Every structure is written in structure tokens, then in C-alpha cells.
């Protein structure tokens, strides 16, 4: 058993990797950021990962989700996920990179939603002048465009953002390990969220404020959330509502060059 430790959000996670393939694919999903360990460290949660499960994912295959005496479970043809009732332990068996990535995202989004902590959103996030700006791609534009134009700014995520919504009003975006192309970690742990942008392809750069009801529907469509339990879904809606009430949301017509940063500033 290979043991690795690291931060995700505000938690110290102990990963127990049962075999070399599990270690290799976990590094591919989360990068090489397994550096946190000291004799005084106490893990907030433990995730055990094993390879050799199931078969390759086929489009439109559903995820079976349920609850028993041991906690919450997720089953899909390329992964199996078990989360203990107290959320402190999880076990994952997976087939390949995509199976493990989906399982880890399902695990993390479930525990932070159940804790009323925050949400995971399909998006890029860039720190501009000390403030985080979140970019969500519409059908004709991708968040990866922003990620490619971000340098030398700090990139907190290039595909999947971790957002904490505090009860007193503030909102933070954390450095995300769930990266696609830009695997290099940020040099900051988090930044306060200033604005959210819905991207659309355009020959010009222009921003337009979005009404809160439209922003809410857009955000809900991009949240990573497999668990369709009525109570958990209601909690997710409340968190998204809090977010759009506290952070302004804009539609951004995007030209693929660095003039975008002038529009934001």
C-alpha cells in the first residue's frame, strides 16, 4: 500500500494507493502535488484507491447512486465509490483515468455539498490583481481559452473550480487539483471570488451583466453533482443562490486574445 498526503481545499487528505497502477493513474489525475506530510499531521479524510475494476465508460451510461447502513455509494461501469456515513473514509475502485477522475470528483463534490461548504463548477479560474475571476464556457466558447491566455496571472483551475461559500458572505476559490492541461499548481492556496463570466465566442470583447435568475440557471447547469437526493439537491440550489447573490455574473463576448484582461479590469 502506497500512502500519499495532500491538501484539497481546506482539508488534509490521506490517499492510500493499493497498487502501482492506482498510484500512476492518481498522479495523472491529481498531478505531482503529493508533498504534504509531517509527523504531526492528522488526516481529515482518507481515500483508498484500487485499480482493476469494470470496463471502459460508454456514453449515456447512468450512475447508480444509493445509501445503505455503511454510507453513500456510486456505481458506474468504470468506477465504484463508497463514502462512509461520517464522510471521513472513502474507497474507490476504477477502470481507467476517466473512471478515477469521475470518482474523485463525485467524492469531493458530495462531501462539500453535504457539509454545506461549497460547490465544484466546470470552469477556469484566474487570479487577476489579487481577485479570482471564474470563466464558464458556453456552447461556442471554452474555459480553456481563458486558461491559455492567463499567463503570467495565477491559474487556480483550468477546467474544474473549487468554490467555498461562507455563511457570513465571503466567497473563495481554491487551487484545484482537478486539472486538465495546466497541471502546474498555483502559488497561492486560494483567492476571493470577484466576478463570474459566461463566455461566448465573438469578434469583440464586451461584458453584459446577467440577471440573477439567468445566472442561477447557468450555474446550476455547470455544477458537478451526481447525487440526486432531494435534500442534497435542495442544499445545492441554496448554495448556488447564495453565490449569485454575492458575486456579480456577466456574459462575456470573447475574442481569443489578451484584450480580455482589459475588459475585466
N, C-alpha and C positions, 0 to 999 in steps of 0.2 A: 504494500500500500504506500503510495507516494502522497506526502502531505504538503500542501501549499497554502499560504495565507495572503490575504489582501483586503483592502478597503473597497467596498462598493457603497456609494452614498455616504452614510454616516456609520455604517456597520463594519466590523471586522469579521470576515468570512473565512472559515477554515474549509478548504477543499481537500477531500480525501479521494485520491485518484487510484482506482483499483488495479489498473494495468497500464502498460506503456502506451497503448492506443488511446486510452482515456486521457492520459497526460498530454499526448501530442495534439489531439483534437481540442482539448480545453485551451491549450496555448493558442491554437489557431483562432478560436472564438474570442477569447478574452485578451489576447496579446501576451507579452512577456512581463507583465506588471506584478508578478508574484514575488514581492520583496518584503512585505510586512511580516516580521516575526521577531519576538523578543521573549526572554524567559518570563517576563511579567505579563505578556499578552494573554488575554482571555477572549476566546471567540464568542461573538454574539450569536452566530449561527454556524452550523456545519452542513456541508453539502457533499454527499458521497456520489461519485460518478463511475459508472461501469460501461464498457463498450460491449458490442456483440448482440445487440437487440434488434429484432424486427427486420424490416426491409425499407427500401427507398420510398420516400413520400411520393404519392400520386396526387395530382391536382384534385381539389374538391373533396379530399378525404376528411371526414369530420373528426373532431377530437371528443372522445368520451370523457366527461367530467362528472365526478361524484364525490360523495363523502361517506365515510364509514367510521367505526369506532377509533381507528388509527389516525384519522385526519382527512385531508383532501387528496384526490388522485386524478391524474390526467393520463389518458391512453390514446396514442395515435400510432399508426403503423411504424413510424420511425423513432418513437421515443415513448418512455414510460416515466412518469413523475409522481412521486409520493411526497407530500408535505405533512409533517406531524401536526397534531391539533394545536400545539403551542407555537407553531411556526419556527421552532428552533432547530429542527432537523429536516433535511430533505434527501431523497435518494432519486438518482436519475440513471436510467439505462437508455442507451441511444444506439442508432444505426450508423449515422454519419454526421458530418459537420452541421448540416441543416437541422437534423433532428436534435442535436445537442444545443444549438443556438436557440431553437424554438423552446426547448425545455427550460433553459436558463431564463429566457425572457418571461415565460409563463410563471416560473417560480418567483422571480423578483417582482413582477407586476402584481402577482397575487398577494404577496406578503405586505407590500407597501400599501396596497389598496385596503386590505383588511385592517391594517394599523391606522388607517385614515391619515397616512403620511404624505402621499403624493401619487403621481402618475408617471407612466412611461409613454412617451409620444414618439411616433415615427417622424423624425425631423433632424435637421442640423442645428447646432447652436454655436455661435461665435461670440467671443468677448470683444466688444468694441468700446474703447475708452472706459474700461472698468465695469461695464454693464453687459449682461448677456442679452443677445438678440436671437430669438428662435425662428427658424425658417421651415415652413411646411410646404412641400411641393404639391401643386395641383396637377391635373392630368397632363398638362403640356409643359411642365417645368419640374425639375428635380432638386431636392435639397443638396445633392452632390455638387451642383453648380456653385452654390454658395461656399461649400467646403473647399472647392478648388480655387476660389478667389479670396479665401480668408487670409492667407499669409501677408504680413507677419503677425496677424492677430491670433489670439489663443483660440483653439478649436476644442470645445467641450464635447462635441459629438458630431459625427458625420452622417449618422443615419437614425440613431435611436437616443433620445434625450431623457435624462432622469430629473424630474421636477418635484421639488418639495414645496408644499403649500402650507405655510404656518397658520395656526389658528388666529394669531394676533394680526395677520395681514401681509407679512412679507412673503416673497416667493424666491426660491433659489433654483439654479440649475447646476447639477453636479457633473464632474468629469465622468464620462460614460465609458465603461469597458466594452460595451456592445457596439463596436465599430466595424465598418465595412472595409474601406480602403485606407483611411488615415489611421493607422494603428498606434501612432505615437501618442503617448499620454499628454495631457495638458500639464502646464507647470503651475497650475492653481487647482485647488480642490473643488471650488465652486465659484459662482458669481451671481449677484442679484439679477433677476429677470426684469428687463426694462420694457421690451416690446415683443410681440409675436407678429410674424408676417406670413400671409398666404401668398405663395408665388404663382405668377402667371407669365408665360413667355410673351415678350413684346419687344419691338424695336426701340422702345424708350424706357426710361426708368421713372416710375411715378407711384406714389403711395396714396391710398384712399382709406380712411377709417371704415371698419366694418361694424355694423350694428351688433349688439351683444347677442341677439338671438341667432344671427347667421354665424357669428364667431363660435358660439356654443356647439352648433351642429357640425361645423367644420372640425372642431377639436375632438368631439366625441368619435368622429369617423377615423381619426388618426391615433387614438389611444390604443396601446397594446393591452388587450383584455380578453382572455379566453373564458373566464368563469362567468357564466350567465345566471348565477344565483340571483334571485330578485333583490335580496338585501345588499349583496355586493354591487350589483348594477346601480342601485339607488345611491349608494355611497359614492360610486364613480361619478354619477351625474352631479351630485352635490359638489364634489371637488372641482369638476370642470366649470361649474357655475361660479364657484369662488374665484377660480383662476381668471375668467374673462371679466369678472367684476373688478379685479385688482390690477390687471395688466391690459393695456390697450392692444387691440388687434387690428392689423391693417392688411388690405390687399395690396400686393406689390407687383407692378408690371416690371418684368425683369429683362434687362439686356445683359448678355453674357460678357460683361467687362467690369472693371473695378469702380466704375462710376456709381455702382450700387451703394458704396460706403458714403458717398457724398449725400445721397438721398436719405440715408439713415441718420447721419449727423445733423 
